[in-house]
Amino acid sequence: MKPVQDLIKGRDSTVFQVNPSMTVFEALKLLAEHEVGAMVVMDQGKLVGVVSERDYTRKVALQGKNSRETKVAEIMTRAVVTVTPATGTLACMALMSQKKIRHLPVLDGSAVLGMISIRDIMNDIIAGQEQTISQLTSYINS
């Protein structure tokens, strides 16, 4: 399995982010626009949280709050679990499973380099298994 830096290397370097003072509705529009399930919450260049569709569902919709009035700061996950570029994908998968999360910000020091999702991890695992199968098939047939 690869280190996380390999997963984010070929991507656009834009890190999708929201501000804690934005409304949840504004954040949802950005999530939809960028076709992502979560974004980092940045305040004055500092990572202060993560906001996801799950946060919206559990902390706004199910509690009868109004997304046009509720601020991101009220629903964001503040205890952010992060990884470094050198973290391996298997370690990420274990961490995501243990913490029951679907997204991990990738930090180099305090700089946010990107965000990986459980889908990124699964795609890497599947690619690794396909490569192993191909190698074994080639070995058996030779």
Chimera marker file (.cmm) of the C-alpha trace (Angstrom):
<marker_set name="trace">
<marker id="1" x="0.000" y="0.000" z="0.000" r="1" g="1" b="0" radius="0.5"/>
<marker id="2" x="1.054" y="3.558" z="-0.698" r="1" g="1" b="0" radius="0.5"/>
<marker id="3" x="1.793" y="6.498" z="1.540" r="1" g="1" b="0" radius="0.5"/>
<marker id="4" x="-0.935" y="9.137" z="1.514" r="1" g="1" b="0" radius="0.5"/>
<marker id="5" x="1.306" y="11.558" z="-0.380" r="1" g="1" b="0" radius="0.5"/>
<marker id="6" x="0.990" y="9.274" z="-3.413" r="1" g="1" b="0" radius="0.5"/>
<marker id="7" x="-2.803" y="9.447" z="-3.233" r="1" g="1" b="0" radius="0.5"/>
<marker id="8" x="-2.909" y="13.248" z="-3.209" r="1" g="1" b="0" radius="0.5"/>
<marker id="9" x="0.055" y="13.810" z="-5.542" r="1" g="1" b="0" radius="0.5"/>
<marker id="10" x="-1.859" y="13.814" z="-8.833" r="1" g="1" b="0" radius="0.5"/>
<marker id="11" x="-4.713" y="15.965" z="-7.596" r="1" g="1" b="0" radius="0.5"/>
<marker id="12" x="-5.468" y="19.604" z="-8.022" r="1" g="1" b="0" radius="0.5"/>
<marker id="13" x="-3.676" y="21.299" z="-5.133" r="1" g="1" b="0" radius="0.5"/>
<marker id="14" x="-6.834" y="23.176" z="-4.121" r="1" g="1" b="0" radius="0.5"/>
<marker id="15" x="-7.958" y="22.242" z="-0.625" r="1" g="1" b="0" radius="0.5"/>
<marker id="16" x="-11.694" y="22.784" z="-0.393" r="1" g="1" b="0" radius="0.5"/>
<marker id="17" x="-12.449" y="24.678" z="2.768" r="1" g="1" b="0" radius="0.5"/>
<marker id="18" x="-15.083" y="26.637" z="4.620" r="1" g="1" b="0" radius="0.5"/>
<marker id="19" x="-14.969" y="29.224" z="7.365" r="1" g="1" b="0" radius="0.5"/>
<marker id="20" x="-16.609" y="28.556" z="10.759" r="1" g="1" b="0" radius="0.5"/>
<marker id="21" x="-18.692" y="31.744" z="10.438" r="1" g="1" b="0" radius="0.5"/>
<marker id="22" x="-20.365" y="30.559" z="7.216" r="1" g="1" b="0" radius="0.5"/>
<marker id="23" x="-23.862" y="29.157" z="7.402" r="1" g="1" b="0" radius="0.5"/>
<marker id="24" x="-24.346" y="25.431" z="7.045" r="1" g="1" b="0" radius="0.5"/>
<marker id="25" x="-26.390" y="26.123" z="3.905" r="1" g="1" b="0" radius="0.5"/>
<marker id="26" x="-23.419" y="27.912" z="2.309" r="1" g="1" b="0" radius="0.5"/>
<marker id="27" x="-21.167" y="24.989" z="3.253" r="1" g="1" b="0" radius="0.5"/>
<marker id="28" x="-23.631" y="22.491" z="1.774" r="1" g="1" b="0" radius="0.5"/>
<marker id="29" x="-23.660" y="24.433" z="-1.483" r="1" g="1" b="0" radius="0.5"/>
<marker id="30" x="-19.849" y="24.200" z="-1.612" r="1" g="1" b="0" radius="0.5"/>
<marker id="31" x="-19.899" y="20.474" z="-0.813" r="1" g="1" b="0" radius="0.5"/>
<marker id="32" x="-22.335" y="19.928" z="-3.691" r="1" g="1" b="0" radius="0.5"/>
<marker id="33" x="-20.430" y="22.230" z="-6.054" r="1" g="1" b="0" radius="0.5"/>
<marker id="34" x="-17.157" y="20.372" z="-5.475" r="1" g="1" b="0" radius="0.5"/>
<marker id="35" x="-18.847" y="16.956" z="-5.255" r="1" g="1" b="0" radius="0.5"/>
<marker id="36" x="-17.213" y="16.089" z="-1.921" r="1" g="1" b="0" radius="0.5"/>
<marker id="37" x="-18.610" y="14.762" z="1.325" r="1" g="1" b="0" radius="0.5"/>
<marker id="38" x="-16.519" y="16.861" z="3.696" r="1" g="1" b="0" radius="0.5"/>
<marker id="39" x="-14.366" y="19.975" z="3.860" r="1" g="1" b="0" radius="0.5"/>
<marker id="40" x="-11.807" y="21.314" z="6.258" r="1" g="1" b="0" radius="0.5"/>
<marker id="41" x="-12.873" y="24.288" z="8.359" r="1" g="1" b="0" radius="0.5"/>
<marker id="42" x="-10.161" y="26.946" z="8.376" r="1" g="1" b="0" radius="0.5"/>
<marker id="43" x="-9.999" y="30.084" z="10.487" r="1" g="1" b="0" radius="0.5"/>
<marker id="44" x="-7.234" y="32.567" z="9.714" r="1" g="1" b="0" radius="0.5"/>
<marker id="45" x="-5.174" y="29.858" z="7.996" r="1" g="1" b="0" radius="0.5"/>
<marker id="46" x="-5.534" y="27.387" z="10.863" r="1" g="1" b="0" radius="0.5"/>
<marker id="47" x="-7.378" y="24.063" z="10.756" r="1" g="1" b="0" radius="0.5"/>
<marker id="48" x="-10.156" y="24.262" z="13.353" r="1" g="1" b="0" radius="0.5"/>
<marker id="49" x="-12.476" y="21.471" z="12.252" r="1" g="1" b="0" radius="0.5"/>
<marker id="50" x="-14.064" y="19.353" z="9.570" r="1" g="1" b="0" radius="0.5"/>
<marker id="51" x="-17.652" y="19.651" z="8.378" r="1" g="1" b="0" radius="0.5"/>
<marker id="52" x="-19.348" y="16.799" z="6.558" r="1" g="1" b="0" radius="0.5"/>
<marker id="53" x="-22.670" y="15.704" z="5.186" r="1" g="1" b="0" radius="0.5"/>
<marker id="54" x="-22.911" y="13.470" z="8.260" r="1" g="1" b="0" radius="0.5"/>
<marker id="55" x="-22.541" y="16.523" z="10.535" r="1" g="1" b="0" radius="0.5"/>
<marker id="56" x="-25.377" y="18.208" z="8.659" r="1" g="1" b="0" radius="0.5"/>
<marker id="57" x="-27.629" y="15.178" z="8.830" r="1" g="1" b="0" radius="0.5"/>
<marker id="58" x="-27.111" y="14.513" z="12.529" r="1" g="1" b="0" radius="0.5"/>
<marker id="59" x="-26.714" y="18.026" z="13.899" r="1" g="1" b="0" radius="0.5"/>
<marker id="60" x="-29.048" y="20.082" z="11.720" r="1" g="1" b="0" radius="0.5"/>
<marker id="61" x="-31.635" y="18.035" z="9.822" r="1" g="1" b="0" radius="0.5"/>
<marker id="62" x="-32.419" y="15.538" z="12.587" r="1" g="1" b="0" radius="0.5"/>
<marker id="63" x="-32.523" y="18.243" z="15.250" r="1" g="1" b="0" radius="0.5"/>
<marker id="64" x="-34.876" y="20.466" z="13.277" r="1" g="1" b="0" radius="0.5"/>
<marker id="65" x="-32.399" y="23.328" z="12.943" r="1" g="1" b="0" radius="0.5"/>
<marker id="66" x="-32.343" y="25.708" z="9.992" r="1" g="1" b="0" radius="0.5"/>
<marker id="67" x="-29.273" y="25.354" z="7.755" r="1" g="1" b="0" radius="0.5"/>
<marker id="68" x="-29.614" y="28.980" z="6.611" r="1" g="1" b="0" radius="0.5"/>
<marker id="69" x="-29.237" y="30.204" z="10.202" r="1" g="1" b="0" radius="0.5"/>
<marker id="70" x="-26.936" y="27.622" z="11.785" r="1" g="1" b="0" radius="0.5"/>
<marker id="71" x="-23.215" y="28.376" z="11.568" r="1" g="1" b="0" radius="0.5"/>
<marker id="72" x="-20.613" y="25.805" z="10.557" r="1" g="1" b="0" radius="0.5"/>
<marker id="73" x="-18.910" y="26.389" z="13.935" r="1" g="1" b="0" radius="0.5"/>
<marker id="74" x="-21.991" y="24.963" z="15.665" r="1" g="1" b="0" radius="0.5"/>
<marker id="75" x="-21.895" y="21.598" z="13.891" r="1" g="1" b="0" radius="0.5"/>
<marker id="76" x="-18.317" y="21.008" z="12.777" r="1" g="1" b="0" radius="0.5"/>
<marker id="77" x="-16.215" y="18.228" z="14.206" r="1" g="1" b="0" radius="0.5"/>
<marker id="78" x="-13.601" y="19.982" z="16.322" r="1" g="1" b="0" radius="0.5"/>
<marker id="79" x="-11.502" y="16.991" z="17.379" r="1" g="1" b="0" radius="0.5"/>
<marker id="80" x="-9.966" y="16.505" z="13.949" r="1" g="1" b="0" radius="0.5"/>
<marker id="81" x="-8.087" y="13.296" z="13.276" r="1" g="1" b="0" radius="0.5"/>
<marker id="82" x="-5.286" y="13.964" z="10.788" r="1" g="1" b="0" radius="0.5"/>
<marker id="83" x="-2.505" y="12.096" z="9.025" r="1" g="1" b="0" radius="0.5"/>
<marker id="84" x="0.840" y="13.080" z="7.543" r="1" g="1" b="0" radius="0.5"/>
<marker id="85" x="1.897" y="12.593" z="3.920" r="1" g="1" b="0" radius="0.5"/>
<marker id="86" x="4.017" y="9.604" z="4.998" r="1" g="1" b="0" radius="0.5"/>
<marker id="87" x="1.110" y="7.741" z="6.632" r="1" g="1" b="0" radius="0.5"/>
<marker id="88" x="0.349" y="4.497" z="4.808" r="1" g="1" b="0" radius="0.5"/>
<marker id="89" x="-3.051" y="3.733" z="3.390" r="1" g="1" b="0" radius="0.5"/>
<marker id="90" x="-3.502" y="0.654" z="5.593" r="1" g="1" b="0" radius="0.5"/>
<marker id="91" x="-2.833" y="2.779" z="8.683" r="1" g="1" b="0" radius="0.5"/>
<marker id="92" x="-5.397" y="5.293" z="7.395" r="1" g="1" b="0" radius="0.5"/>
<marker id="93" x="-7.950" y="2.549" z="6.903" r="1" g="1" b="0" radius="0.5"/>
<marker id="94" x="-7.387" y="1.261" z="10.431" r="1" g="1" b="0" radius="0.5"/>
<marker id="95" x="-7.671" y="4.787" z="11.843" r="1" g="1" b="0" radius="0.5"/>
<marker id="96" x="-10.865" y="5.502" z="9.907" r="1" g="1" b="0" radius="0.5"/>
<marker id="97" x="-12.382" y="2.238" z="11.086" r="1" g="1" b="0" radius="0.5"/>
<marker id="98" x="-11.347" y="2.766" z="14.700" r="1" g="1" b="0" radius="0.5"/>
<marker id="99" x="-12.579" y="6.385" z="14.848" r="1" g="1" b="0" radius="0.5"/>
<marker id="100" x="-15.648" y="5.726" z="12.643" r="1" g="1" b="0" radius="0.5"/>
<marker id="101" x="-14.770" y="8.534" z="10.253" r="1" g="1" b="0" radius="0.5"/>
<marker id="102" x="-14.758" y="8.787" z="6.461" r="1" g="1" b="0" radius="0.5"/>
<marker id="103" x="-12.372" y="11.679" z="5.822" r="1" g="1" b="0" radius="0.5"/>
<marker id="104" x="-8.833" y="12.498" z="6.953" r="1" g="1" b="0" radius="0.5"/>
<marker id="105" x="-7.097" y="15.828" z="6.422" r="1" g="1" b="0" radius="0.5"/>
<marker id="106" x="-3.464" y="15.407" z="5.375" r="1" g="1" b="0" radius="0.5"/>
<marker id="107" x="-1.170" y="17.818" z="7.207" r="1" g="1" b="0" radius="0.5"/>
<marker id="108" x="2.468" y="18.675" z="6.771" r="1" g="1" b="0" radius="0.5"/>
<marker id="109" x="3.117" y="20.452" z="10.052" r="1" g="1" b="0" radius="0.5"/>
<marker id="110" x="0.206" y="22.871" z="10.263" r="1" g="1" b="0" radius="0.5"/>
<marker id="111" x="-0.248" y="23.145" z="6.478" r="1" g="1" b="0" radius="0.5"/>
<marker id="112" x="-3.271" y="21.297" z="5.095" r="1" g="1" b="0" radius="0.5"/>
<marker id="113" x="-2.190" y="19.481" z="1.920" r="1" g="1" b="0" radius="0.5"/>
<marker id="114" x="-5.476" y="17.792" z="1.154" r="1" g="1" b="0" radius="0.5"/>
<marker id="115" x="-8.176" y="15.453" z="2.336" r="1" g="1" b="0" radius="0.5"/>
<marker id="116" x="-8.471" y="11.739" z="1.707" r="1" g="1" b="0" radius="0.5"/>
<marker id="117" x="-11.650" y="9.734" z="1.935" r="1" g="1" b="0" radius="0.5"/>
<marker id="118" x="-12.479" y="6.133" z="2.587" r="1" g="1" b="0" radius="0.5"/>
<marker id="119" x="-13.114" y="5.877" z="-1.178" r="1" g="1" b="0" radius="0.5"/>
<marker id="120" x="-9.489" y="6.889" z="-1.873" r="1" g="1" b="0" radius="0.5"/>
<marker id="121" x="-8.307" y="4.196" z="0.503" r="1" g="1" b="0" radius="0.5"/>
<marker id="122" x="-10.579" y="1.532" z="-0.993" r="1" g="1" b="0" radius="0.5"/>
<marker id="123" x="-9.475" y="2.410" z="-4.531" r="1" g="1" b="0" radius="0.5"/>
<marker id="124" x="-5.835" y="2.002" z="-3.476" r="1" g="1" b="0" radius="0.5"/>
<marker id="125" x="-6.523" y="-1.339" z="-1.820" r="1" g="1" b="0" radius="0.5"/>
<marker id="126" x="-8.414" y="-2.619" z="-4.864" r="1" g="1" b="0" radius="0.5"/>
<marker id="127" x="-5.610" y="-1.497" z="-7.193" r="1" g="1" b="0" radius="0.5"/>
<marker id="128" x="-3.073" y="-3.284" z="-4.989" r="1" g="1" b="0" radius="0.5"/>
<marker id="129" x="-5.112" y="-6.482" z="-5.014" r="1" g="1" b="0" radius="0.5"/>
<marker id="130" x="-5.547" y="-6.333" z="-8.784" r="1" g="1" b="0" radius="0.5"/>
<marker id="131" x="-1.789" y="-5.957" z="-9.182" r="1" g="1" b="0" radius="0.5"/>
<marker id="132" x="-1.160" y="-8.933" z="-6.887" r="1" g="1" b="0" radius="0.5"/>
<marker id="133" x="-3.668" y="-11.067" z="-8.806" r="1" g="1" b="0" radius="0.5"/>
<marker id="134" x="-2.066" y="-10.096" z="-12.092" r="1" g="1" b="0" radius="0.5"/>
<marker id="135" x="1.409" y="-10.981" z="-10.820" r="1" g="1" b="0" radius="0.5"/>
<marker id="136" x="0.244" y="-14.312" z="-9.421" r="1" g="1" b="0" radius="0.5"/>
<marker id="137" x="-1.569" y="-15.150" z="-12.654" r="1" g="1" b="0" radius="0.5"/>
<marker id="138" x="1.532" y="-14.320" z="-14.650" r="1" g="1" b="0" radius="0.5"/>
<marker id="139" x="3.676" y="-16.444" z="-12.324" r="1" g="1" b="0" radius="0.5"/>
<marker id="140" x="1.284" y="-19.406" z="-12.551" r="1" g="1" b="0" radius="0.5"/>
<marker id="141" x="1.087" y="-19.196" z="-16.340" r="1" g="1" b="0" radius="0.5"/>
<marker id="142" x="4.853" y="-19.004" z="-16.849" r="1" g="1" b="0" radius="0.5"/>
<link id1="1" id2="2" r="1" g="1" b="0" radius="0.2"/>
<link id1="2" id2="3" r="1" g="1" b="0" radius="0.2"/>
<link id1="3" id2="4" r="1" g="1" b="0" radius="0.2"/>
<link id1="4" id2="5" r="1" g="1" b="0" radius="0.2"/>
<link id1="5" id2="6" r="1" g="1" b="0" radius="0.2"/>
<link id1="6" id2="7" r="1" g="1" b="0" radius="0.2"/>
<link id1="7" id2="8" r="1" g="1" b="0" radius="0.2"/>
<link id1="8" id2="9" r="1" g="1" b="0" radius="0.2"/>
<link id1="9" id2="10" r="1" g="1" b="0" radius="0.2"/>
<link id1="10" id2="11" r="1" g="1" b="0" radius="0.2"/>
<link id1="11" id2="12" r="1" g="1" b="0" radius="0.2"/>
<link id1="12" id2="13" r="1" g="1" b="0" radius="0.2"/>
<link id1="13" id2="14" r="1" g="1" b="0" radius="0.2"/>
<link id1="14" id2="15" r="1" g="1" b="0" radius="0.2"/>
<link id1="15" id2="16" r="1" g="1" b="0" radius="0.2"/>
<link id1="16" id2="17" r="1" g="1" b="0" radius="0.2"/>
<link id1="17" id2="18" r="1" g="1" b="0" radius="0.2"/>
<link id1="18" id2="19" r="1" g="1" b="0" radius="0.2"/>
<link id1="19" id2="20" r="1" g="1" b="0" radius="0.2"/>
<link id1="20" id2="21" r="1" g="1" b="0" radius="0.2"/>
<link id1="21" id2="22" r="1" g="1" b="0" radius="0.2"/>
<link id1="22" id2="23" r="1" g="1" b="0" radius="0.2"/>
<link id1="23" id2="24" r="1" g="1" b="0" radius="0.2"/>
<link id1="24" id2="25" r="1" g="1" b="0" radius="0.2"/>
<link id1="25" id2="26" r="1" g="1" b="0" radius="0.2"/>
<link id1="26" id2="27" r="1" g="1" b="0" radius="0.2"/>
<link id1="27" id2="28" r="1" g="1" b="0" radius="0.2"/>
<link id1="28" id2="29" r="1" g="1" b="0" radius="0.2"/>
<link id1="29" id2="30" r="1" g="1" b="0" radius="0.2"/>
<link id1="30" id2="31" r="1" g="1" b="0" radius="0.2"/>
<link id1="31" id2="32" r="1" g="1" b="0" radius="0.2"/>
<link id1="32" id2="33" r="1" g="1" b="0" radius="0.2"/>
<link id1="33" id2="34" r="1" g="1" b="0" radius="0.2"/>
<link id1="34" id2="35" r="1" g="1" b="0" radius="0.2"/>
<link id1="35" id2="36" r="1" g="1" b="0" radius="0.2"/>
<link id1="36" id2="37" r="1" g="1" b="0" radius="0.2"/>
<link id1="37" id2="38" r="1" g="1" b="0" radius="0.2"/>
<link id1="38" id2="39" r="1" g="1" b="0" radius="0.2"/>
<link id1="39" id2="40" r="1" g="1" b="0" radius="0.2"/>
<link id1="40" id2="41" r="1" g="1" b="0" radius="0.2"/>
<link id1="41" id2="42" r="1" g="1" b="0" radius="0.2"/>
<link id1="42" id2="43" r="1" g="1" b="0" radius="0.2"/>
<link id1="43" id2="44" r="1" g="1" b="0" radius="0.2"/>
<link id1="44" id2="45" r="1" g="1" b="0" radius="0.2"/>
<link id1="45" id2="46" r="1" g="1" b="0" radius="0.2"/>
<link id1="46" id2="47" r="1" g="1" b="0" radius="0.2"/>
<link id1="47" id2="48" r="1" g="1" b="0" radius="0.2"/>
<link id1="48" id2="49" r="1" g="1" b="0" radius="0.2"/>
<link id1="49" id2="50" r="1" g="1" b="0" radius="0.2"/>
<link id1="50" id2="51" r="1" g="1" b="0" radius="0.2"/>
<link id1="51" id2="52" r="1" g="1" b="0" radius="0.2"/>
<link id1="52" id2="53" r="1" g="1" b="0" radius="0.2"/>
<link id1="53" id2="54" r="1" g="1" b="0" radius="0.2"/>
<link id1="54" id2="55" r="1" g="1" b="0" radius="0.2"/>
<link id1="55" id2="56" r="1" g="1" b="0" radius="0.2"/>
<link id1="56" id2="57" r="1" g="1" b="0" radius="0.2"/>
<link id1="57" id2="58" r="1" g="1" b="0" radius="0.2"/>
<link id1="58" id2="59" r="1" g="1" b="0" radius="0.2"/>
<link id1="59" id2="60" r="1" g="1" b="0" radius="0.2"/>
<link id1="60" id2="61" r="1" g="1" b="0" radius="0.2"/>
<link id1="61" id2="62" r="1" g="1" b="0" radius="0.2"/>
<link id1="62" id2="63" r="1" g="1" b="0" radius="0.2"/>
<link id1="63" id2="64" r="1" g="1" b="0" radius="0.2"/>
<link id1="64" id2="65" r="1" g="1" b="0" radius="0.2"/>
<link id1="65" id2="66" r="1" g="1" b="0" radius="0.2"/>
<link id1="66" id2="67" r="1" g="1" b="0" radius="0.2"/>
<link id1="67" id2="68" r="1" g="1" b="0" radius="0.2"/>
<link id1="68" id2="69" r="1" g="1" b="0" radius="0.2"/>
<link id1="69" id2="70" r="1" g="1" b="0" radius="0.2"/>
<link id1="70" id2="71" r="1" g="1" b="0" radius="0.2"/>
<link id1="71" id2="72" r="1" g="1" b="0" radius="0.2"/>
<link id1="72" id2="73" r="1" g="1" b="0" radius="0.2"/>
<link id1="73" id2="74" r="1" g="1" b="0" radius="0.2"/>
<link id1="74" id2="75" r="1" g="1" b="0" radius="0.2"/>
<link id1="75" id2="76" r="1" g="1" b="0" radius="0.2"/>
<link id1="76" id2="77" r="1" g="1" b="0" radius="0.2"/>
<link id1="77" id2="78" r="1" g="1" b="0" radius="0.2"/>
<link id1="78" id2="79" r="1" g="1" b="0" radius="0.2"/>
<link id1="79" id2="80" r="1" g="1" b="0" radius="0.2"/>
<link id1="80" id2="81" r="1" g="1" b="0" radius="0.2"/>
<link id1="81" id2="82" r="1" g="1" b="0" radius="0.2"/>
<link id1="82" id2="83" r="1" g="1" b="0" radius="0.2"/>
<link id1="83" id2="84" r="1" g="1" b="0" radius="0.2"/>
<link id1="84" id2="85" r="1" g="1" b="0" radius="0.2"/>
<link id1="85" id2="86" r="1" g="1" b="0" radius="0.2"/>
<link id1="86" id2="87" r="1" g="1" b="0" radius="0.2"/>
<link id1="87" id2="88" r="1" g="1" b="0" radius="0.2"/>
<link id1="88" id2="89" r="1" g="1" b="0" radius="0.2"/>
<link id1="89" id2="90" r="1" g="1" b="0" radius="0.2"/>
<link id1="90" id2="91" r="1" g="1" b="0" radius="0.2"/>
<link id1="91" id2="92" r="1" g="1" b="0" radius="0.2"/>
<link id1="92" id2="93" r="1" g="1" b="0" radius="0.2"/>
<link id1="93" id2="94" r="1" g="1" b="0" radius="0.2"/>
<link id1="94" id2="95" r="1" g="1" b="0" radius="0.2"/>
<link id1="95" id2="96" r="1" g="1" b="0" radius="0.2"/>
<link id1="96" id2="97" r="1" g="1" b="0" radius="0.2"/>
<link id1="97" id2="98" r="1" g="1" b="0" radius="0.2"/>
<link id1="98" id2="99" r="1" g="1" b="0" radius="0.2"/>
<link id1="99" id2="100" r="1" g="1" b="0" radius="0.2"/>
<link id1="100" id2="101" r="1" g="1" b="0" radius="0.2"/>
<link id1="101" id2="102" r="1" g="1" b="0" radius="0.2"/>
<link id1="102" id2="103" r="1" g="1" b="0" radius="0.2"/>
<link id1="103" id2="104" r="1" g="1" b="0" radius="0.2"/>
<link id1="104" id2="105" r="1" g="1" b="0" radius="0.2"/>
<link id1="105" id2="106" r="1" g="1" b="0" radius="0.2"/>
<link id1="106" id2="107" r="1" g="1" b="0" radius="0.2"/>
<link id1="107" id2="108" r="1" g="1" b="0" radius="0.2"/>
<link id1="108" id2="109" r="1" g="1" b="0" radius="0.2"/>
<link id1="109" id2="110" r="1" g="1" b="0" radius="0.2"/>
<link id1="110" id2="111" r="1" g="1" b="0" radius="0.2"/>
<link id1="111" id2="112" r="1" g="1" b="0" radius="0.2"/>
<link id1="112" id2="113" r="1" g="1" b="0" radius="0.2"/>
<link id1="113" id2="114" r="1" g="1" b="0" radius="0.2"/>
<link id1="114" id2="115" r="1" g="1" b="0" radius="0.2"/>
<link id1="115" id2="116" r="1" g="1" b="0" radius="0.2"/>
<link id1="116" id2="117" r="1" g="1" b="0" radius="0.2"/>
<link id1="117" id2="118" r="1" g="1" b="0" radius="0.2"/>
<link id1="118" id2="119" r="1" g="1" b="0" radius="0.2"/>
<link id1="119" id2="120" r="1" g="1" b="0" radius="0.2"/>
<link id1="120" id2="121" r="1" g="1" b="0" radius="0.2"/>
<link id1="121" id2="122" r="1" g="1" b="0" radius="0.2"/>
<link id1="122" id2="123" r="1" g="1" b="0" radius="0.2"/>
<link id1="123" id2="124" r="1" g="1" b="0" radius="0.2"/>
<link id1="124" id2="125" r="1" g="1" b="0" radius="0.2"/>
<link id1="125" id2="126" r="1" g="1" b="0" radius="0.2"/>
<link id1="126" id2="127" r="1" g="1" b="0" radius="0.2"/>
<link id1="127" id2="128" r="1" g="1" b="0" radius="0.2"/>
<link id1="128" id2="129" r="1" g="1" b="0" radius="0.2"/>
<link id1="129" id2="130" r="1" g="1" b="0" radius="0.2"/>
<link id1="130" id2="131" r="1" g="1" b="0" radius="0.2"/>
<link id1="131" id2="132" r="1" g="1" b="0" radius="0.2"/>
<link id1="132" id2="133" r="1" g="1" b="0" radius="0.2"/>
<link id1="133" id2="134" r="1" g="1" b="0" radius="0.2"/>
<link id1="134" id2="135" r="1" g="1" b="0" radius="0.2"/>
<link id1="135" id2="136" r="1" g="1" b="0" radius="0.2"/>
<link id1="136" id2="137" r="1" g="1" b="0" radius="0.2"/>
<link id1="137" id2="138" r="1" g="1" b="0" radius="0.2"/>
<link id1="138" id2="139" r="1" g="1" b="0" radius="0.2"/>
<link id1="139" id2="140" r="1" g="1" b="0" radius="0.2"/>
<link id1="140" id2="141" r="1" g="1" b="0" radius="0.2"/>
<link id1="141" id2="142" r="1" g="1" b="0" radius="0.2"/>
</marker_set>
